[in-house]
Amino acid sequence: MEAAAAAAGPEALRCFSYNQDCTSLAIGTDTGYRLFSLNSVEQLDQVHESNETPDVYIVERLFSSSLVVVVSQAKPQQMNVYHFKKGTEICNYSYSSSILSIRLNRQRLIVCLEESIYIHNIKDMKLLKTILDTPANATGLCALSINHSNSYLAYPGSTTTGEIVLYDGNHLKPVCTIPAHDGPLAALTFNSAGSKLASASEKGTVIRVFSVPEGQKLYEFRRGMKRYVNISSLVFSMDSQFLCASSNTETVHIFKLEHLTDSRPEEPPTWSGYMGKMFMAATNYLPAQVSGMMSQDRAFATVRLNFSGQRNICVLSTIQKLPRLLVTTSDGHLYIYNLDPQDGGECILIKKHSLLGPRKMEENKENDLRPPLPQSYAATVARQSTTPSTSSMPGYSEDGGALRGEVIPEHEFATGPVCLDDENEFPPINLCRGSQSGKVKRS
């Protein structure tokens, strides 16, 4: 859910990304990075700003926690992990080449280089697995399921075709290979449950959705008839009912994931109904490529942007109890649209926010009610409830799940609750910061 960007002006926007549940927006600039809360349409609250690291081109926040991962153009081979509310660095790791992308969930941290992928255990940042000799991946294209109970990872399996490698990030083993497209891949994304995977190729006209982990094709959507577009964003809604795609054109497409069934009542015999049945029957006698195109679904809803050619990313989120489409652009703006989940159609722009320039720091009201912060990163990752339970534990959120009611079943964690001593959280922390000892070794 991120994009790299460059813009002219006193402050340049270098990257922007949404967190895993689309409740926060992070931007990297030539002076540092900023984090915004997305809980209001009218007001964009800045929850954190750091000017300690210039030229940030990757910034990823883990859900609504204080864990943030930053990569700077000054040190493109080094990943820095911070607890931004405490103002402390948790650790840093250096790699053999420039970091192209980073993905997070509550179980795994994925670092993607051009020809290798590193899988870390996010609870202690230990390196668990290195996937070597992956096909050249110049854009760092990969996707990680935000559902940490499965932690599926997807990445290109070829430089010439749209082959997807599906990898089990929890059990550290490949699952299957999906022949998704004829041409090279341009976009990959999982739904929130990790049960569906959507993809688009560099041609950008067809979007396909596959079941996970089986790899069976479930849906096929046609974005448009143009020969070539650059898909810049592909994302499911959190309830997996919609799939949004944006590109370098002025149109954002939103597709609805639904199956037409034959259980509806028999329609009265009409000329139009008769012709419709004849048309569907005719597709059985057409070449597969032609009949497939005729049966593909069209966009359920669209957005007509007042610009084209700009790098942008989109998410479908619920803000103030209503479904919204959010579009962040490389010129430093956030656009918020209303989405009609029943009838679709043209989405209406309701607010435009500027992300750059001076901004007053706004603390969320819920922060005033938050219990005191724990004194260790381990406690932040998995905080023990005041009333311990054998079946569940608070999730990884800033309030420990106490306010949002977020509870993650204990069985979803590979090794149960985290119980680490402060001195041994990242053994040894001082080695992580050394020029040689901090380098990740291939396994």
N, C-alpha and C positions, 0 to 999 in steps of 0.2 A: 504494500500500500504506500509506496514511496515514489518520489521522482526527483531527479537531479535537474537543476535549472540554473540559469544565469540571467540577470537583469541589470540594466544600466541604472545609475542613480547613486545617491549618497550611500545607500546600503544595498548590497547585492544579495538577492535570494539564491542560495546555492542548492538547496534541497528542501523537500517537504514530505511529510509522511503522517498518516493516521495511525493511531495505536490499534491493537487487535480488535477491540470491541467498538471502535469508532466513537469514543467519548473524548478523545484528545487529539490535538494536532501539534506536530513538532515541525519547526523550520530551522534550517541551518543557514547562516549568513557569513559574510566575510569578517564579521566581528565576533561571532559566537553562535549560540542557538537559543531558541525560545520555545516554551511549551504553553499551549492554550487549552482551556477547557471548553468543550462543546455541549454545554448543558442549557444554552439559551440561544434563541434566534436573534433577539435584539442586541444582546451584549456579548462581546467576545472577551472572556476573562483570561488574562495572562497569568499563569500560575508559577512560572519560573523563567528567569533569564540569566544566562551565563556569558560573560565576555572574556573568560579566561583562555579559551581555545579559539583561535581565528580560523577562518576558511573551512568551516565544518561542511562536509559534503555527504555525511551519513549521520542521522540522529534517529534513534529508535527508542521509544518508551515502552516499558512492559505494562500493559493495561493501564490502571490508574495508580500504579505504585510509584515509588521514588527511584526506581531503577531505570537508568537511561544509559544507552550505549552510543558513543560518539567516535567518529573517525574524521580526522582533519587532513586537508590537502598537504599540510606541512609534513605529516607523518602518515602517508596513505597505507602503510603496511602495519600500522598499530591500531588496535582496538582498545579504547578506554571505557571502563565500566564505572559509573558513578552512582552514589546515593545523593541525589541533588538536594534533598531537604536538609541533610546533615552536612552538605558541602564537602563530602569526602570521596576519594577515589577508592573503589573496592579493589580493582586490579586492572592490569593491562596486559595484553598479549601482542606479540609481533609475529608476522607471518612472512613467508618467502617472497610474496609479491603483493601488489596493491589489493586492498579489500574492495570488492565491487558491490556487495550487498550483505545485509545482516537480517536475520529473521529470529523472532522470539516467541516462545510460549512459556507457560509456567514450569515446563519440564526441560526444555532444550533451548540452546542458543546456537544458531547456525551462522557460520562465516563462509561466504562464497568468494573464492578467488577465480581467476579465469580458467584454471585447469585443475582445481581441487576444491573440496568442500570439507570444512571442519565442523564436527558436532561436539558441543560442550554440554555438560550437565549444569544447568543454570543454578542449582542449589549450592554448588561449591566451585563452579567454573572450571572443573577438571575437563581436560580433553578426553573424550570417550572414543572417538573414531575419526579417521581421516579417509575420505573417499578420494583416491588419487586418480590421475589421468582421466578426468572427465573430458568430454568433448569441449573444444574451445568455446568459452561462454563469455564473450567480450562485454556483455551488459550485466553479467551477474544474475541472470534470470533464474529464479527458483521460488518455490512457495512452501510454506510450512503450515500445517494445520494448527489453528489456535487452540483446538481441543487437545490438551496435553495428555489425555488418557490414551491417545493413539500416536500423536506427533508424526504423522505422515509427512514426508518430504518429497517434493516433485522437482525435477530439473531436466534440462534437455539431454536426450540420449544420442543426438546426432547434430552435425552442423549443416547437413544438407536436407534432411527431412524433419517433419514435426513429430519425432519420437519422444515420448515422455517416459522417464524412469521414475517409478514410484518406489520409495524407500521407507522402511519402518524405522523411524528415529528413536523409538523406545527400545526395540529389540535389536537395533543396529544390523539390519539385513535387508537386501532388496526384496521387493514384493512382486512386481511385474513390470513389463514394458508395454506402453500403450502406443500403437501407431495412430496418432491423433490427426495429423495433417500431412499433406504432400510436401509442403514447404517448411522451412525452419520456423521454430516457435518464436512468438513475440510476447505472449502473456500467459500467465498461469495463476490460478487462485483456487483455494479450497473454500467450501462453505464452513460455517461456524462449527458444525458437528464433525467435520472431517470425513463426511460420507459421500461428498461429491467434489469433483475436480473439473474446473472449466479451463478451456484453453483457446488461444487464437494464434494464427500463424502470421508471418510477416506480410502476407497478402492482405489479411485483415477483413475479409468479407464474410467469413463463416466462423461462428463460435460454437464449440461443441462442449457438452457436459458429460462426464463419465462417472460411473459408480466407483466408490472406493471401499474395499481394496480390489474389487473384481476387475475394474477397468472396462466395463461394458458401457457402450454409448447409450445415454439416456435421452439427450436432447440435442437438437441442431438448430441454431438460429442464424439467420442471414442478416448481417449488419447493414449491407448495402450492395449495390451492383458495381461500384467503382473497382477498377482493377487493383489498386494498391492504396492502402491507407496505413498509417502507423498507429496501432492500438497502444495507447499510453496508460490505460487503466482498465482493469477487469476485476469486478468485485461482486460478491453475493450480499444480499441483505442478511441481517443477523438471523432472521427467521427462515432463510433459504427459499423464500417464495419468489424473489426477484433476483435478476442478474443484470448488472449495469456495465456498459462498455463505453469508453470515451476514446477519442483519437485526435489526430491533427486536423480534423474537419470541425465544422461549427455545430455538429449534431451529436448529442449524447443519447444512446439507445438504452432503454430499460426493457428487459424481457421478463415475462412471467412464466415460471416453471409450473406447468400444469399439463396433465394428460387428458385428452379428449376420450371419453368413454362412449360405449354404445348402449348405456343403461338408460339414456333419456327416452321419454315417450315417443312413439312413432309419430312422425309429422304427417299431417293430412296431405294427400297427394296433390301437389301443385306443379306447375311447369318448372319453376325455379328449383324445387326440390328434386324433380326428376332429372334436370340438367346437372345438378350437383352430384347426384349419384352416378350419372354417366361419366362425368369428369373424373371422379375418384376411380371408377372402374377402368377408365382409359389409361390412368397412370400405370397400371399393371403391365401394359403392353409397350410402354416407352422405355428407352434406355435408362439404366439406373441413375446416371448423372442428371438426366432431365427430370425424371419423376421425383428424385430426391429434392431438387430445387423447388418443384411445385408444392411439395408437402411441407416445406420448412416454414416455421412460425415467423411472424413479423414482430416488430417492436410493440410492446404493450403501451409504453409511454416514451416520450422524447423530450429533449431540451434543446432549444435553439440558442446557442451561445452567441453573444454579439461580437465574437472574434473567432478566428481560426488560425491554425499554425502554431499556437502557443502550447507549450508543454503543460499538461494538467493531469490531476488525479481526482477521482470521484469516490464517494462512498454513499451508501444508503443507510440512514440512521434514523432513530426515533428521538426527536427532541421535543420536550414539553408535550409528550404523549401523542405526537403526530409524526407520520412518516415524512422524512425530508431527504432530498438529494443535495449533497454538498460537493462543490467543485472548487478545488484550489488550483490556482494558476501561477505560472512562472513569473508573472509581473507583480506578484505579492498580494493577491486578493483571494478572498474566500466568498463564494456565492452560495446562497442557501435558497433552495426551491421547495415548493410544496409538491407532493406526489399524491395523486388520487389512487389509492390501492384497489378501488372497485372498478372504476371506469378508465383509468389510465389517461391517455391523451397527452396534450401539451402541458408540461410542468410550468408552474408560475414562479417567477423570481420574486422573493419576498424580502431579501436582505443581501447587502454587499458589505463586506468588512475589509479594511486594509490591514495587512499583517506586518508592514514595515513602518519605520519611523518611531518617534518617542511614544511610549505607552505606559500608563499607570499600572502598577502591579495590583492585581485584584486577587485576594485570597478567597477561595470558596467558603461559603458560610458553613459548610459541613466541617471544615477544618477546625472551627472553633469548638466543635463537639467531639473532635477526635481524641481518643485516649492518648496518653503520653507515648511518644515514639519509643520503640524498643532500642536497646543499646547495641545490638549486633545485627549484622546483615542476615544471619541465619534466622533470627527471630522475625525480621522483616519479611523474609521469604515465606516462612510458615510459622505464624504466631500461635502459640497455645491458647486455647479458649479459656476464659475465666471459669467455665464449667466444663471440664474435660469430658469428651465423649469418645467412645471406642469406635464409633461409626463414621464420624465426620470431623473436619477441622476447618478453621477459617481459611478463606481463599487469600490469594496474593493481591490484596488491595490496601490502599493507604490506611483505611480505617479497620483493617483486619477482618472485614466482613461484618462488623458490628452494626454499621449504619445501613449499608445496602442489603444486608441479609444474605450476602453471597457465601454459600457454604459448598465446599468441594468435598465429595466423598473421599474417605481415606484410601479406598482401593484404587482411586485414580492416580495416586502417586506410586511410582515404581517401587520405592523403598519405605513407604509410610512417612510419618511426620519427620521433619528435619530436626535433629538434636545435635548441634555442633557446638564445640567450645569456641569461645571468641578467638583464642590464640590459634586455633587450627582450622579456621574457616576456609582460608585459602593458603594452605601450607606450601612453602612459607611466603607470606605476602611480599616481603622485601625482595625475593627473587623474581617475582613477577615484573618488577620494575627495572630489572637489570637489562643491559643491552644484549647479553647473550642468553642468560638464564631464562629470560622472559619469552624467548622465541619458542614457538610451538614446534615440536619435533614430529616428524611424520611417523605414523604407526602402520 
